[in-house]
Amino acid sequence: MSAEQRIAELGITLPEPAKPRWAYAPCVRAGNLLFISGQIAIANGRPLHAGKLGDGVTVEQGAEAARGCAISALAVARAHLGTLDRIVRAVKLTVFVASSAGFGDQPTVADGASNLLRDVFGDAGIGARSAVGMAELPLGAPVEVEFIFEVRE
């Protein structure tokens, strides 16, 4: 089953990619790699579950925000490539988690993004990954994720 078919089967509607608020490109292709700039999950014009993990934001809410980051990244990829079916595999995710002192469950939060990509691309959706705690993220977001995908012509 193709990635586009899986997205439809999962009932996911990809949003319009957000316009950059600052000086960066939403994505850059270099050879067969597509680099997606850091994505945050937005709901009703605001970051989904704004705040810090371990201080008002639960692990489940953080994972939901990470999933939203992956959905936003797929929207950027589709806008650039024309179809998600040109994605060969997820190469690398870097997951930034706004964390309070003592919070150490960043990998579980990151699974929200990884699991969504696995649901869409199967085993090819699981790539290398880093999940790190940060003091603050843009707009008060709890999670921001960068993506690197291998793509075909």
C-alpha positions as CSV (number, residue, x, y, z in Angstrom):
1,M,0.0,0.0,0.0
2,S,1.3,3.4,-0.9
3,A,2.0,6.2,1.7
4,E,-0.8,8.3,0.2
5,Q,-3.2,5.3,0.6
6,R,-2.0,4.8,4.2
7,I,-2.6,8.5,5.1
8,A,-6.1,8.2,3.7
9,E,-6.7,4.9,5.5
10,L,-5.5,6.4,8.8
11,G,-8.0,9.3,8.3
12,I,-5.3,11.9,8.4
13,T,-5.8,15.2,6.5
14,L,-2.5,17.0,5.9
15,P,-2.7,20.7,6.6
16,E,-1.4,23.5,4.4
17,P,2.2,23.8,5.3
18,A,2.9,26.8,7.6
19,K,4.6,29.8,6.1
20,P,8.0,30.5,7.8
21,R,7.8,33.2,10.4
22,W,11.6,33.7,10.3
23,A,14.4,33.4,7.8
24,Y,14.5,29.7,6.8
25,A,13.2,27.4,4.1
26,P,10.6,24.8,5.1
27,C,12.6,22.2,3.4
28,V,15.8,21.7,1.3
29,R,16.6,18.9,-1.0
30,A,20.2,17.8,-1.4
31,G,20.6,14.9,-3.8
32,N,18.2,12.2,-2.7
33,L,17.8,13.7,0.8
34,L,15.0,16.0,1.9
35,F,15.6,18.0,5.0
36,I,12.5,19.3,6.7
37,S,13.0,22.3,9.0
38,G,11.9,22.0,12.6
39,Q,8.1,21.5,12.9
40,I,5.8,22.2,15.8
41,A,2.2,21.0,16.1
42,I,-0.3,23.8,15.8
43,A,-4.0,23.6,16.8
44,N,-6.3,26.6,16.4
45,G,-3.4,28.9,15.6
46,R,-1.4,27.9,18.8
47,P,1.1,25.3,19.7
48,L,-0.6,22.1,20.7
49,H,-0.2,21.5,24.5
50,A,2.1,24.5,25.0
51,G,4.4,24.3,28.0
52,K,7.1,21.9,29.3
53,L,7.1,18.2,29.8
54,G,7.2,17.4,33.5
55,D,5.6,20.7,34.4
56,G,2.0,20.8,33.2
57,V,2.4,18.8,30.0
58,T,2.1,15.0,30.2
59,V,4.1,12.4,28.3
60,E,0.9,11.5,26.4
61,Q,0.3,15.1,25.4
62,G,4.0,15.4,24.4
63,A,3.7,12.3,22.2
64,E,0.5,13.8,20.7
65,A,2.4,17.0,19.9
66,A,5.3,15.0,18.4
67,R,2.8,13.1,16.2
68,G,1.4,16.5,15.1
69,C,5.0,17.5,14.2
70,A,5.3,14.5,11.9
71,I,1.9,15.3,10.3
72,S,3.2,18.9,9.6
73,A,6.4,17.5,8.2
74,L,4.5,15.2,5.8
75,A,2.5,18.2,4.7
76,V,5.8,20.1,3.8
77,A,7.1,17.0,2.1
78,R,4.0,16.5,0.0
79,A,4.0,20.2,-1.0
80,H,7.6,20.0,-2.1
81,L,7.5,16.5,-3.8
82,G,3.9,16.4,-5.1
83,T,3.2,13.1,-3.4
84,L,4.4,11.2,-0.3
85,D,4.9,8.2,-2.5
86,R,8.3,9.6,-3.5
87,I,9.6,9.1,0.1
88,V,11.8,6.0,0.3
89,R,12.4,6.1,4.0
90,A,12.8,8.2,7.1
91,V,16.6,8.7,7.6
92,K,16.8,10.7,10.8
93,L,14.5,12.5,13.3
94,T,15.9,15.0,15.8
95,V,13.2,15.6,18.5
96,F,13.5,18.6,20.8
97,V,11.4,18.3,24.0
98,A,10.8,21.4,26.2
99,S,11.6,19.7,29.5
100,S,11.4,20.8,33.2
101,A,14.3,19.9,35.5
102,G,14.4,16.2,36.1
103,F,12.3,15.2,33.2
104,G,14.0,12.3,31.3
105,D,11.4,10.6,29.2
106,Q,12.1,12.4,25.9
107,P,12.3,9.1,24.0
108,T,8.7,8.2,24.8
109,V,7.6,11.7,23.7
110,A,9.6,11.2,20.5
111,D,7.8,7.9,19.8
112,G,4.7,10.0,18.9
113,A,6.5,11.1,15.7
114,S,8.3,7.8,15.0
115,N,5.1,5.8,15.4
116,L,3.2,8.0,13.0
117,L,5.9,7.6,10.4
118,R,5.9,3.8,10.9
119,D,2.1,3.8,10.5
120,V,2.5,5.6,7.1
121,F,5.7,4.0,5.7
122,G,6.0,0.7,7.5
123,D,9.5,-0.3,8.6
124,A,10.9,2.3,6.3
125,G,9.3,4.9,8.6
126,I,11.7,4.1,11.4
127,G,15.0,5.9,11.0
128,A,17.8,7.0,13.3
129,R,16.7,9.4,16.0
130,S,17.8,11.7,18.7
131,A,15.5,12.9,21.5
132,V,16.9,15.7,23.6
133,G,15.6,18.0,26.4
134,M,15.6,21.8,25.9
135,A,14.9,24.7,28.2
136,E,12.6,26.4,25.8
137,L,11.2,26.0,22.3
138,P,9.7,28.6,19.9
139,L,6.2,29.9,20.7
140,G,6.1,27.8,23.9
141,A,5.8,24.6,22.0
142,P,6.4,21.4,24.0
143,V,8.0,19.6,21.1
144,E,9.8,20.5,17.8
145,V,11.0,17.9,15.3
146,E,13.4,18.0,12.4
147,F,13.2,15.3,9.7
148,I,15.5,13.9,7.0
149,F,13.9,11.7,4.4
150,E,15.4,9.7,1.5
151,V,13.4,10.5,-1.7
152,R,13.3,9.2,-5.3
153,E,12.7,11.1,-8.5
